[in-house]
Every structure is written in structure tokens, then in C-alpha cells.
Amino acid sequence: MGEKKYWKSFVDLKSKTLSKALKQQEFSYETTQDFHLNQLDDISRRRFLALSAATVAIATTSCTNYRDKGSIVPYNKKPENVLPGKPSYYASTCTACSNHCGILIKTREGRPIKVDGNPDHPLSRGKICARGQASILNLYDPEKIKKPLKKEGEKFTEINWELAFSELLTNLNTASNNGKEIAIVTKPIYSPSLAKLMSEFQKKFPTTKIYSYEFLESYAKFNAWNKIYPNSEIPEYDFSSAKIVVSLESNFLANEGNFVKNIRQFSEKRNVDKLKDFNRLYSIEGDLSLTGANADYRIPLNPACHFEFLATVLNEMLTNNFNRIQNKNFPSKDVLFLVMSHNLEQFSNKTGIDKKIIKTLVDDLLNNQGSSIIVAGDSVQEDVHLLAFLVNEILGNTKVYKQKPKPSIPKSSLDDFVQLTKKIQNGQVGAILTLDCNPVFHFPKDFQIKQAIENVPFSCAFSEDINETTWHSKLILPINHNFESWGDFCDGYSFFSTIQPVIEPIFGTYQKEDVLFGLIEGKLSSNAFHKFLMNFWKEEVYPKSNSGVEFEQFWFGVLHDGVFPHEEQENLSFIPSYNFIYDWRPLAKESDWSLVIKKPYFVGDGKFLNNGWLLELPHPITKVTWDNYLAISENDAKSLNLQNGSIVRIEYNGKSFEAPVFIVPGIAKKTLIIEAGFGRKVVNIIGQNVGFNPVNILSKDDLEKGYILHNINISATGKNYKLASTVEHHSLNDTFIKDLHKERHIIQEGTVDEYKKGKLQIKRSKEHISIIPEIKYSGVKWAMVIDLNKCVGCGACVTACNVENNVPVVGKDQVLRDREMQWIRIDTYFSGTTDNPSLNLQPMLCQHCDDAPCENVCPVVATNHSPDGLNQMIYNRCVGTRYCSNNCPYKVRRFNFYDFRNHFANGYFYKDSLKLLNNPEVTVRSRGVMEKCTFCIQRITEVLFRSLANGRELKGTDVKTACQEACPANAIIFGDMHDKNSELYYWRNHKLGYFVLEELNIKPNVTYIAKLRNKKSKEDV
Amino acid sequence: MSTNFDYTIEPEVVEGQPKLRDINDAIAKPLETKPTWKYFIALGISTTLLLIGAICLGYSFYYGIGLWGNNQPIGWAIPIVNFVFWVGIGHAGTLISAILFLFRQRWRTGISRFAEAMTIFAVITAGLFPLIHTGRPWLAGYLFPLPNQHHLWVNFTSPLIWDVFAVSTYLTVSFVFLYIGLIPDLAMLRDRTQNKIKKLFYSIFSLGWRHSNRHWHHYEMIYLILAGFATPLVLSVHTIVSFDFAVSILPGWHTTIFPPYFVAGAVFSGFAMVQNVLIIIRKVFNLEHIITLDTLEKMNKVMLATGMMVGYSYGMEFFIAWYSGNPLETFVFVNRAIGNYAWAYWIMVSCNVIFTQLFWFKIIRRNIVVMFIIGVLVNVGMWFERFVIVVSTLSRDFLPTSWDYYKPTLVDIGILLGSFGLFFTLVILFIRNLPVVSISEVKAVVKGSQPSHH
């Protein structure tokens, strides 16, 4: 034997020499032998190629100067806590309205890019509304005032801060020395430290008087409350303990009270797995509000009949069901006397409301004593509020009341403001300071605030941007946005929260507290209030904590958490006084036409009329953007011969305004509804020519009575106005189009009763046979569930998506052309009659279909499918044939017909400061490109990379989309459909789940949970 | 004579018995004389339209296609309508020159050259639209399967890619067909002309043709082969164009009737356009004896037939929508007739189905004025047919909340005018620079030119 033979297998052993030779020489001769770098010629072919390639590379790179492309400044010293590419979150408090929700501000490389709720906050619990979401745009508004402005003659001139400050100080000193009043007009102050600062200010300038107010404040409700429960604070409602909710012209799910909390509490009781706990909402209203749209029973009623309605309900309780009332401690005879004249028969005949519904309502209220609530809306008149409080008292529903945050400085009454203008006329006021508010716009002309500000010797407006008040002031001081400021908030009972700046003031402004503190000290400094605040907390709040830690530690802890709860919960007890019954003076009830002035859904007190995102957010019911309008019923419009957009003139007590009408189904007869807060005259470019201002028709008496005006005069002007709605409106009398959404199973719904008894059939289509092989997905596959029982249609998701995904604002002209860009929209479907429609709201976004029809028609594969089930867009590859959009049955794709950032408002969104707003993780799309919902792929990849780095498996529940994170109702669930333990998996396979247009066999991945209406009997459906 | 008419004898294709020399003269005359002021007016009008279109297009490139009326549900509108319309116009040419050639229809000789040329111009016009209608026309190259360093490839499941191939193939084959047919005529013109520049031009493009027997032998062979080659294309191009719609899932688009329906419609509109333009040409250039009334009548008969096919398709769409029991589809078709675009639908039906019925009457088939008007109406109707298919379908699809109404803007109209401007500019330039009737083919069908036994 020669060489020892090694073998691996029998084949090996028995093989002939060739394979042996091959094994010794693993690579064939040519492969390796030929190529030894050191043996190569000086200029081999390879070397030649390498050299020439290098030459070309050097030549091309060295010929361009990369510095021409802008300067790149690396961190020489890396700021602490800033990791490039990693967001930091800061807890703060939102000041977009007086609810003061807790927020987390997401910053990237030092610039805030997104706001979300602070989960630790006791009221908002991690959620904020559309306004809060969009308020970040105001931070970067390039049209903010940048330098103090001084009025000289008719013109404003820029002056520097020192000059402005000394001017302010001198004038205040003069006023104070002459014994003239210094009036400070402000929004309600909920900040304990600011209240302290104010009292210091009053010490320094003893003639100071503070006037605080809120736009569209319900004075009527306040007065009514004080009549029935003297000397106690007006409460808000805890909807989580109310099984029956009766809403009387209230819109508590959209803009009244802390609606973010209301939505959460209301929706918690709309869980289809907890039918016993399911609440029932009655809505009696003249308007068709979002609350009404979500009601199980909605009764359209002219606002003039609200009192009658409640009185009838009360009468029905007392006369026919007295024994069922558990509360025996009320003067039943006197109460009965009050409502005796309103019997059910009469009321039903007069209004045409089915007696059965009212009987059902009475029955429900009596069956749920202590866990039902009657909520009268903020626009309602005093006597209705009083009656609502009375019924709640009788039924023991005071248990549902919860403390409402109490301003640190009590709000002023309307009389105070009348006094103020009088004092100004008499020359008793030396100076007026308006702190971040706009009284000239907010108060009706009757109050003559404008003249007052003009006539006062010195007026100074603290404001972020120009408005009606700054326009008439003598000095304008630009102040910080909330995100650039220090501050705090206290609800007056149980918790504090903090406001901390997350960015240096972008335009070199000061926060208003700094200026006020500077006035006390005599010199302006930018960090003064910060120290004051810390001192205040050290002295007043820190002792309450009883914690062993140092103050510094405590303070940073609070800043980190954003909230500081402390136990000082007062026990709520409401001791009623029935004296009001004896001097009851009913207000006029007969009315021809009634006008209701309501709070707007998104623009707040008009401050947000400079916010494109909010103006373009479609009205929850009519989808009208960029305007307000007078809502009118179809029959009334017909009788006056009005179309959508016809301008009418409203006259009342010799005052008038003009506004276009919009036909809305379900508006009560002879009722007009308009939202206030629109129609500002002095506003930046965004808010110009937006809407109509109805406020001036009010007088002081009207304000006190409520915001419902009776016996108004309406006349057509013959003029027309274009209202931009994102949807087509069809009459509900058009039988060709009516109820298509139900025929097509886009909307599936039923009643709680049907579902309980197993009678509810959700239509699902059968598995189709396909000639195309099914793609198997392994690992994570993304899907979404939207619970239509919980969704109230508030629009927070739409705004959150806009902010997260850099969705452009297109402007009214483009909405008129139907080119709005929002990636998620809330579809509103009407069914039933035009007088009393029933509504269905449905958030609609890309369904990420498995067999997406958009994908196969794209000629360049710009839209395709990811292995984890996402329908993706490659913007760079898209040539914009729009075929995908045509073929999308949900029409959720959005096309950049222009470079909208440039096209809108003279390139507003290309101004320098607004470039900071964009989310750096999301491409800013160019002109001619298709875009759509991505399921927030940037968030998915972020979590994916994090789990890869940590060596963990990617979990579906770790990812939250922007819409899901924002949804106050928690109606949106996102996750991995293969994760059998996840919430998503459960709901995706729920009995009530269905897919929209499932029969097309495109396998959509957004499950909708069918809406259940909590109707009492089958006939009501 | 009328009692025992012999139908096997074809009527003469060319009226009178012109000498071959006269035919040469008649057809070559526009090429050899100076154009009159009328010609320049016509050219002026068409170039003005072209310029309007060019300006509108320039604006659209600069500002974005937001200048058009397209909106969110209606992603395709007038540009795509124009595309389908012009591709349709381009159908008559190949049909006349290839299919009728194969069927040995001798009457085609008078009109085939113009029809072929018109095909090329119509397809050129049509071919512009898919490129310019995109959001980023400068990236139109992505639509072609060009190898690139990104390893990006086109999507062969998309009908738009099929379009790219179908239309470009059709354009190429039609062009080759036209050119081959031109060679004998170019040679003839070469021999006639005194002008040196023209002579050079004709010499190069006639490829050394010397009317030899061998040349004619090859020529006849290649012409036959090309005719056979072009015939399936007549059917395929508009079939593929109809796939743009039929392959989608939209009710109203997703129907199997589309390919034959589109082809019939295309032939219909193509014949109307050929008839329209030839009526003018034969009048202006005194070619009435070559492009005879008999030929026009035959074209009208084709229009009557294809018009009825189109009408049948309209009816069948409704029937199937009802018969299928698919509520979505039923809705779409009822909506066409009574919905938001009912006006467009009834313009389409009246122009395409109702007015063409007049061609049942011989007196109307042979009345130049009336047939011209009907021809115009047919093209209006066929344009609206595409408008109805594209726009009304998109405007009301699955979710009622995404419905919307489309209104064209001035820029849209400008681009439509521009497409007519481009087409007619090319036509007008053509009739002065190349023989508008195939001289060699006409000579072959003149009475007495065929070999016969004396």
C-alpha cells in the first residue's frame, strides 16, 4: 500500500482517482494559479483598470467642493443627553386650552418634532387632542413676532428689548404713582407660581387688577350651579361611572370640558366584550354634534324647546314614577309645581317626538339612579342648566360629578369687564396689559374693548403673533411659545404638573413671566422666572411631598415625570339649596328661528386660526375645511331657497352678521348653528379670509344667558361663497345613492341586544379560489384593528399622522379641487332620514392589503410588498402615473399634484423655521409623487433596530403607530397578527370583526369591529 | 340594367380612365407647386393650436400637474382620454393598408397612403400623453426596461408596461409599412423633380429603386409580409390599451368586453377621421376621381358597422352588469346613464349610436356635407366615450366618501387643443411633402392597367 487513504463516505472510498485528484486540488488550476498579485507585471490588465478607476474616482471627487453644498457642523462638544438620531422626550404641560393635558415632547437633535400625551398624567393619561398635536406648528410659525413693536402714529416700528422694557416699566410706574389702575387681562390662570408672581406684582404695583376670562365661557352654567349649590366649585363629569348619559346640546366628546378624558371614559364603557357595562347615550340637540353622531338615541330638537323637554322628563318621573325615585329629600311638591304644565302628550304633539323614546329615557334614568347623568352643553341657557342640575340631584347623580380644575386666580365676571371699560372711559386706568389673549376679538363689540384699549394711556400686548388686540395696543412684546417656557399647573386639588422649555426661544423672545418678574425686579433677564418657579416649588410644593430627598432631586424628578400628585383630595359633597325654585323666572321659550353659537372643534378661541393643520382638519360631521358656516336643515334651506354656500344675513336685536349656510342633515327645524372662533381680521397669512365671526351679534345679557339666541331674523343676500368640503354631499332623499355604505357592507352595525342574543350576523366573504399562489408570511406581520364602538371621530389621529409623517397642508383652493393630503381620514356616513339621520364614523387609511391592487399596476414597482406585510412606497422610484390610486378601492393614496409646501401660502412651509418641524425619519415628498399611510414604518424600523441591538426578538406590541398613540379612545390597535397572545390577534379574530370590501379578495389588513348601538328595543333600530 | 346587375363585377376604383402620366401629375402636383396662402393659413391655425398646447405643457412641467383638473379619486382624466382617443384614431390606417390589402379590397388604394400616414401622426400624438401625464415626466425613462446599476426593473404585470411595448411596436411597424410603400413613389418623384435638394432627398430615401422587375418582385413580397405582420397589431394595440382599464379592479373598468369593444371603437373613430380629412384633401387637390365618392361611401359603411358594434357593446355592458348580479357594477352603469356624468354619456350615445344610423340611407352615405358632419360627431362621440369610461368610473367607485366630481381646467383644454394642433400640423406638412395617395398602387388599379388578353 502506498499512501494512506482517508475517506469520508462510501462513495468517496470507491471513487476513482479523478475525484481524489480533484480533492487535493480543491480549485481548478486556472482559478488560482494564474493570479498572484506579486507575480503580475508592472502594468497588468487588472492594475491598469484599477489605476484608471482610481484616477477617475479621484478626479471626480476632487473636482467638486463638498463645502459648496452647505456647511456641516459636527458636534465639537457633544451636548449632554443628545445622541444624533435618537429622540429625547421631555414631559411638559400643554397650554393650548385650559384643560392642561400632560404632554411628552419628542425632540430630535434639540428640536421638538412631535407632541404626545404623558401617560403619567392623571387626566389625559397619555393622550392629547388634535389641537395639542398641532400646536407644535405654532412654535415654528415663521410669522411670529420677533422683536418688540412700538406703535408710532398708525405704524408699528421694531425696537429692541431694552427700550421696550424700559418703556413698559416707566409707564407702569407712572400709572402706579398716579394711582391709576393697571389692568392685566389674561386667560384663566391655572399656574400657582404665576398666581404667586401676580401677587408679587400687585405688591410692587398696588393698583394692579387682574381680569381673567375664557372665550365662550358658559356663564349661564356657572350661575345655575351657584343657584343650586351656592359656594361650591362647578364640577365636571366622570363618564366612567355613568351608564346612562343624556346630552342636551352638549358636545362633551369634542370640545366641552376635558374632552380627551371624556372620550376615554366614555369609550371605556363601549367595550363589546363587556356588554353589561355598555353605556347608553341620548343626545337631544339642535345641532348635529360629534356627540350626537355617537349617540344611541339622537333627538333633533329646536333649542327653544330644551327646557320643555327636561321639564317633561321631570314631570314624567314625578307624576308617573314617583315611587321609583330613591331620593326622598327634595321638595317634590314644589318641583312638581314647577314642571306640572309640561306633560308628555302635549310635548310629543308639539315637537313630534315619539313618546316611547322619552318614556325609555325616563325609565333608563330611573333604573340607573346614581349612575346616570344629564349633561347640558356650554351654549345652553341658564334655566336648562338649572333643571339639568336639579334632575341630577333628584336622581342622586351627584356621584358622577368630579372636581374640575380650579383656576389659581378666580375668573372675573362679565361685570368686571363692563367696569373695566367704564373705568377706562373715566380715565381711571393708567395701563392695560393683555397677557397672551385676544379680548378685542373674543368680546362682542358691545363691550367696546377695542375702544378701551385704544383710549387707555398705555397698552401693552404680550403675544406670540399679531392679532386684533396687538393691532390696537401701543406696545407689543413677543413672548415664548409654551415649548420655550417654564411654568406649572395645578388643578387646585390633587396634582401639579410642570412646563419646561425644550428649545431655546427660536426668535429671541422672552416668556411673559420673565417680563413680569423683570418689572418687579426692575431689570429684564431671561432666566428669572425659572429661578422664581424653583423657589416657589421649594417653598410651597416640596414640603407637601414629605419625601426624604433633597429639593434638587425632587425637582428633577418632577420635571422628569411631568406631574406631581399629592394627597389632598377633598371629599366632594354637594349640598343643594332649593331656594331658586321659589323665584324661578322662566326665560322666553317661543322662538321662530334660533341661532346657537358653539365652540369650534379645532381652532379653540381663534388663536389656532394660524395653524394650517387644524384649519385643514375636516369638520367631524360635514368635512368642511378652512371655514365655519351656518348649519341649516335641508327642509329649512329649501324653504328659504338656499344652497350650500349661499350667504345669509342674520339679524338680532339690531345687530347682524353674514355667513354662508351649509346643509347638514339632522339639524333641528328652524335652527341655525355656527361655530365661533373664526373670522379673524388681524392674523397671519394662514388665517386670512378664514371663516366668519358671529360673536359681535351677542350682547352682555346674551353672554350671561347662554349662547342660544331666539327669534333671530334670517334673510338671503343672494351672494355665494365656496365652502371646501373634502367629501361630496348627497341628499338623504336621493334613493339612488342612499345607504350604499350599508349595501356594500362598508359599515356593518347592530344593536347590543341583537349581539347578546347571537342574532347579529356580520357579513364576511368566503375564501376565494385564487390562481395565484398564496404568499406565505413567516415572522412578524403587521395588522391593525379599529374598534368602531370606541372611535368617536375626534380627529386626533389625523393630526398626529400629519405631524409624524410630514404631511403637507394644501390650502383651501386645493381642498376645493379634492386634493387634500391626509393619510388617514374619518369617513362619515349618513343613513336614515334627512331630519333624523343616523351616523357612522369610520377611520379610513391604507389597508395594507396582502394582494394589494395598487401593487400590480405600478409600472415601475414603486409600490410593493414587504416581507412583514406592509404595502410600501418608494418615493424615489415613483414617476406618478397615479394608476395605483385609481386601482385602490379605498382611495387612500395621496398624490402631490404640486410641491404643496411651495404652492401653499407663498411657500409658507419653506420658510426657514418651519424646516425644523419635519420629522427627520420621514422623507419630505416632492412634487409628482404618490404617498400614503406606511403604518409608521419609521417607528417599526426603530423598534426593529433596537431589538436587534439588544438581541431580542421583535415584538408586535412594542410598536405604536402615531394614530394609535394619539387615539384618546384607544380605538386603534396595532401589532403582529401572528402573535397569538397579543391584543391584536384577539380582536382580529373577534366575532364582530370585518374587513371593508372583503369580497374584492384583496385581503386587507385593517379589521373593523362592527358598531353596536345600545338601543333598548328592536323597533328602535 | 338595374334588373340584372352583376355583383361580381367590381365598380371601377378610379373614375374615368386617366393616363398614367395624369395620375403622376395629379398626385405630385402639391409637391411640385408653391403652396397658396390658404395652405399657410391652415398651417398657421394648426401651429397656433400646437403652440397653445406647448405653452400649457410648459406650465404643467414647471408648476406641476396640479394645473390640471385631476383630483384624488380621479387620477386619470383628459390626458388619458386623449391618449386612448388618439391611439384609436391611429387604427384606421393599418386596418386600411394591411387588413384590406390582405382581403384584396382594391378601393383602399386611394386612401391607404393617407390613412397610414395619419396612423403615424396619431400614434405620435397619443404616445406623448403617457409620458406627459405622469407626475414626474422627466423620469419617463423608468417606464422602459433599461438595464441600470440599481438593478431596478419594470413591473411586467402592469398594463402600462404592456402599453409601452404595444404602442412602440405599433408605431415602428406602421412606420416601416408606410416607408416601404413610399419607396416606388419616391423613386418616381426623384425622376420627376428638377430641384437638386429634393432630388438628393428623394434619391437617398428611394434606396436606389429603378422600377425593375426584380425590385417589384421583392417589393410585393415584403409588402405582403408586412401586411401580415401589421394585421394582428391592429387588434393587439387597442386590446392592450383596453387592458389599462380591464386589468384594474374598478367596476366599470374591469370587464372582459373591453378589448373587442375598444378595437371596434378605434376603427370607428379612425375611419371617421380619415373620411373627414380626405374629404378636404380630395376637394383641395382635385383628387375627386382618385378618392372617389364610392370609396367614401364604403368608408361610411364601415363606420355604420363599427358604430353598431360599439352600440352593441354599450348595451351589453348594461346587460352584463345586471346579469352578473354585482351591485357595484350595476351601480356604475346606471350611474353613467343617470348620474353625475349623464350629460357626457348621452353625448356619447347620441353621437356614436344614434346619428350613425343615418348611414343606412344611401343618399346620406353619398352626401359629402352630411357625412362630414356625422364624421365629426363620431369623433366627438368617441372622445366622450373615453371620457365616460375614464372619468365617470373613477368619480364614483367603491366608497361613497371618496367620490368627487372632475372639471377640466383651461390647461387641460389647452393640451387637448395642442394635441389636435400637433396632429394637423404633421398632416399639413405631410400633404405638401409626400404623395398623399399611393401613386404606384393607384396606377395598378386604373382601368386598363391590368394585364389582359387583347
Contacts between the chains, C-beta under 8 A, distances in Angstrom:
chain1	res1	chain2	res2	distance
A	727	B	401	5.2
A	727	B	402	7.7
A	727	B	403	7.5
A	728	B	400	8.0
A	728	B	403	4.9
A	728	B	404	6.0
A	728	B	405	6.9
A	730	B	400	7.7
A	736	B	334	7.4
A	736	B	335	7.7
A	736	B	338	7.2
A	736	B	339	7.6
A	737	B	400	6.8
A	740	B	331	7.3
A	740	B	400	5.1
A	741	B	399	7.7
A	741	B	400	6.0
A	743	B	327	6.2
A	744	B	327	7.3
A	744	B	328	6.9
A	744	B	398	6.9
A	746	B	398	7.8
A	746	B	399	6.1
A	746	B	400	7.9
A	814	B	66	7.3
A	817	B	66	7.8
A	817	B	69	7.5
A	817	B	71	5.3
A	818	B	71	3.8
A	818	B	72	4.9
A	818	B	73	7.3
A	818	B	404	4.4
A	819	B	66	7.1
A	819	B	71	5.5
A	819	B	72	5.9
A	820	B	72	7.2
A	825	B	401	7.8
A	827	B	399	6.8
A	827	B	401	4.0
A	828	B	401	7.2
A	829	B	400	7.2
A	829	B	401	7.0
A	844	B	399	7.2
A	844	B	401	7.3
A	853	B	248	7.2
A	853	B	249	4.9
A	856	B	155	7.3
A	856	B	157	4.5
A	856	B	158	6.6
A	857	B	157	7.7
A	857	B	158	5.1
A	857	B	159	6.7
A	857	B	160	7.2
A	857	B	247	7.0
A	857	B	248	6.4
A	858	B	155	5.7
A	858	B	158	5.8
A	859	B	142	7.9
A	859	B	143	5.4
A	859	B	154	5.9
A	859	B	155	5.6
A	859	B	158	4.2
A	859	B	160	3.9
A	859	B	161	4.8
A	859	B	164	7.6
A	860	B	142	4.6
A	860	B	143	6.5
A	860	B	152	7.6
A	860	B	154	6.0
A	860	B	155	6.4
A	861	B	152	7.4
A	861	B	153	7.3
A	861	B	154	7.2
A	861	B	155	4.5
A	877	B	142	6.8
A	877	B	152	6.7
A	878	B	135	7.4
A	878	B	136	7.4
A	879	B	134	4.7
A	879	B	135	6.8
A	879	B	136	5.2
A	879	B	137	7.9
A	879	B	139	4.6
A	879	B	140	6.7
A	879	B	142	5.2
A	879	B	143	6.8
A	880	B	65	7.8
A	880	B	134	4.6
A	880	B	135	2.1
A	880	B	136	5.1
A	881	B	130	8.0
A	881	B	133	7.4
A	881	B	134	5.3
A	881	B	135	7.8
A	881	B	160	6.0
A	882	B	70	7.4
A	882	B	75	3.3
A	882	B	76	6.4
A	882	B	134	8.0
A	882	B	135	7.2
A	883	B	75	7.2
A	883	B	76	7.7
A	883	B	158	7.2
A	883	B	160	6.1
A	883	B	244	7.9
A	883	B	248	7.8
A	885	B	72	7.4
A	885	B	73	7.9
A	885	B	75	4.4
A	886	B	75	4.6
A	886	B	76	5.9
A	886	B	248	6.5
A	886	B	250	6.9
A	886	B	394	6.0
A	887	B	248	4.6
A	887	B	249	6.0
A	887	B	250	6.8
A	889	B	249	6.5
A	889	B	250	7.7
A	889	B	397	6.7
A	889	B	398	4.3
A	889	B	399	7.3
A	890	B	398	7.2
A	890	B	399	6.2
A	890	B	402	7.5
A	891	B	72	6.5
A	891	B	73	5.3
A	891	B	397	7.0
A	891	B	398	7.7
A	891	B	399	6.3
A	891	B	402	3.6
A	894	B	72	7.2
A	895	B	72	7.3
A	895	B	75	6.7
A	895	B	135	6.7
A	896	B	64	7.7
A	896	B	135	6.8
A	897	B	64	5.9
A	897	B	65	6.0
A	897	B	66	3.5
A	897	B	68	8.0
A	897	B	70	7.0
A	897	B	135	7.6
A	898	B	63	6.7
A	898	B	64	4.2
A	898	B	66	3.9
A	899	B	64	6.5
A	903	B	63	7.9
A	903	B	64	7.5
A	903	B	66	6.9
A	926	B	136	7.8
A	927	B	64	4.7
A	927	B	135	6.8
A	927	B	136	7.4
A	928	B	64	6.5
A	928	B	65	7.0
A	928	B	134	7.0
A	928	B	135	2.6
A	928	B	136	3.9
A	929	B	135	6.2
A	929	B	136	7.1
A	930	B	135	7.5
A	996	B	399	7.8
A	997	B	398	5.7
A	997	B	399	7.9
A	1000	B	249	6.1
A	1002	B	249	7.3
